[in-house]
Structures are given as structure tokens and as C-alpha cells.
Amino acid sequence: MGQPIFSTRAHVFQIDPATKRNWIPASKHAVSVSFFFDSNRNVYRIISVGGTKAIINCIVTPSMTFTKTSQKFGQWADSRANTVYGLGFATEQQLHQFSEKFKEVKDAARLAREKSQDKELANTALSIAAPQVSTDLSDDLQSPPVMCVNGPEDKLFRSQSADITLSSEKERIKKMLSEGSICELNLEAELFTLQDSNSKLVAALHEANANVEQWKKQLCFRIIVCALQFKLIKYNPIHLYL
């Protein structure tokens, strides 16, 4: 498949197929998530491998949308696999870079599909318009009408075919999303963000406690020094004049 177009690292999640509401971790730690161009099928893919298992093998289509649900979490639906993928990133910048690359690849997939459809329609039209030699010389047999490749009929056929394809993709996505709750998916994503923030707060609290202990030791030391100085002055007042 060649070299990846873009790669990043993230924690991969998949929607629970039973409830369509909860996230299931697909990787124990952050793994590589990459965009590839499949020249054999003329499509773009998102691929992630954990060990020897493919966690994500998704063909990017023009109807897909990557949604940022929090500062470090995003998701998209794959109607072909009948699932929703979620990615948790270490930084906001990584999430932004992946989102922008997703838009670029989606536009490239749309152009590739249009070119492929135009080529198939042209080949079909040419095969229909090819002259046929009749073995029967009867005047009752007539040659089929020739279709104009660049005429209005061809444009109408191509437009209807594209509309049917896009309509089918939209219906499948609507059906999948209707089974789950988008709000609850967002809550799961927020929970991931809160857990990350909680870890940072715990680390900061430990550091603050360590500083407080250090200040206590310094205060006790100063109190002891002041007490010794007071006793020294009390029993030897001559030191006041030295």
C-alpha cells in the first residue's frame, strides 16, 4: 500500500455493538493511526494496527464527518463496518492536525470517486454505442440507437447515479446513529477528558503537599534557633553589648 500520507498516535475506541452507547477501548495504550492511499482500489483508508491485529481498517468516503467532542477527543462513523470510532489524543494540537487531514483526505476521496464514476459511465456508454453487425439481412431488424457520451442524457444518468449512491450512504449512517445516543457518546468523551484532568490535579496536589512539608521543617528549625538565641541572651546578657 506504500508509505502513509499522515500518521499520529492516539488511544483507539470503538462503540459497544450491543448498547451503541458505551466506548470500548480497542488498544491498551496509544497506537499509530495513519492515512493511506490504496492504489489497487483507488480509495483512501485509515489504518491502525495493535500488535498483529488491525484495530482500524476504514475506507474514507465523502459522506464521513470527523467530529471533535472535546479538547482531545474526536469520533467518526463507519457505515461499512457498522461502528463508530473514537480517538483520544495527548494534546489538542494532535487532534487538530488529525481533523484537518481527515477533511483533506475526504475531499480527495470525493474527487477520486467522481473520476471513477465518470470513467465507468464513459465505458458503459461506449459499449452501448458500439456498432453491432447483424447476421440477419432482414429489413425488419434495425440497429440500436447511438448514445451521445457528452450529451444531456449522459449527464442526467451520471447525476442520478451519484444521487442514489450518496442517498444510500446517508440512510445507512442515519440508521446507525439512531440506534445510539449522540449525547451519551459526548458524555463518554467528556469522561475521558475529566479523567485526564483529574490525573494532573492529583500530581499537582502531591507536589503542593511536598512543599508544605518542606516549609514546616524550615519553620521548626527557625523556632529552635530563636529559642537557643533567647536562652543565650537570657543567661549571658553581656552578649547584647558585644
Disulfide bonds with the S-S distance in Angstrom:
none
